[in-house]
Amino acid sequence: YGALNGFNTEPKAKYLLEALDPSFWWEKLEKLSTWNRYYKSPDMPKVRKWLKQSFESLGYHVELEEAPIRSNKGYNVVATLPFMNATDRIIVGAHYDSISEIPNVTAPGAVDNASGSAGVLELARIFARYPTTRASMVFILFDGEEIGLCGSKHHAEKLQLDKQVDQVKAVYCMDMIAFNASNNMNPDNLLITVESKSEDLLKDFEIVQKTFETFSKVQLDINRDPWGSDHVPFQKKGIPSVLLIS
């Protein structure tokens, strides 16, 4: 989409990097991990209320978008800035539900996927402070990913029914970020899952990796076999979409 044009110089890269606040991300991750976020958990209304308030405190308009999960009601948390009214839109998303071997008892899901949900909140914080006018940024926390991508499927279908698919120029989904098996919170690899329609988005990430290599050791691992997370329903609608895992 060319959203990175003009940012591939070291001074601007450093400026953007310094806008990130790891303590904000960690605080949100820890809070989300205090709840059982299994889709049927009685904690879920409290989780949604907290997520809604978190976005609103940053200046966002928030909609709880009903998304069926089996025989239950689930809800996507959809946040937009009121003054962002460009027709083109970019979606940044993650699923906020979780699962475990005993989900009716506990499912804190710190890695999968409080980490990605906290990442969405952190990017929302940055874009509220430094908004772009080229496209409307839409931040979505999806429900029911662990039960079959229910929330993202619903939103993708809604885009199609509303004839808005062509307005979405990119979807970026974060699932299990800033983690690796050695519990090192500074992982060296970022896995990007793409398909043919998303190659231009991959080029943007390659620009970022090259630009930020002075400040970061992150390396890109590319997977061209889309699988199992909330980017897939958008890819099936022909929307350029990528999954980010680290």
C-alpha positions, 0 to 999 in steps of 0.5 A: 500500500506504500504506507511506509514511503518516506520512512525509510531513513534512519532518523525517521526510523529511530523516531518511530522506534522511540514512539513504542512503549514496551511498558504500556504493552506489558501492562496490557498483556499482564492485565489481560492475562488475569482473566479466563478468556475462553469464549464461554467464560463468565469473565468475557463481558469484563474483558470486553468492557476493559478493552472498550474502555482502553480504546476510548481512553485513547480517543477512539470510538468503539463498537462491540460487533456481535459475532456468533460463536457456535450457539453463543454470542461473541463480540469483536471490539472495533475501534476507530478514530472519529476524525479518520474518515478516509475511504481507504482503510487499514485493519490492525487486528488480533484475537483476544480470546484464549483456550487451554487444556482446561478452558472452563477452569482457566485460560489466561493465554498470555502468549496466545494471545494477550501478547497480540491484543496488547500489541494492537492497543499499543499501535492504537496508542501510537496512531492516536498520537501520530494519525495518518490521513492516507487511510482510516486505521481500524483496530479490531480485537477478534473474538472466537479465533480459537473456536474457528476464526469466528470473529474474523470470519464474521467481519470479513463477511460483513465487509463483503455484504456491505460492499466494502472489501475494496476499501480495505487495502491491508490487514495486519494480524498479530498472534503470539508476538514478542515470545520464543521458546527460551522465554527471551522477550527480545526474539530475533525472528519475526514470522510473516505469513503471506500469500500472492495478493499480499506480496506488496505488504511483504515488500513493506516489511522488508523495507522496515527490516532494512531500515531498522537494522541499525536499531534492531536485530529482528530478522524476517522469516517468510511463510507463503502457506497461509494457515490458522489465524485471523488473516485467513478470512480476509485473504479468502475475500481477496484482501491483502493480509499478513500474519505476524508471529515472533 
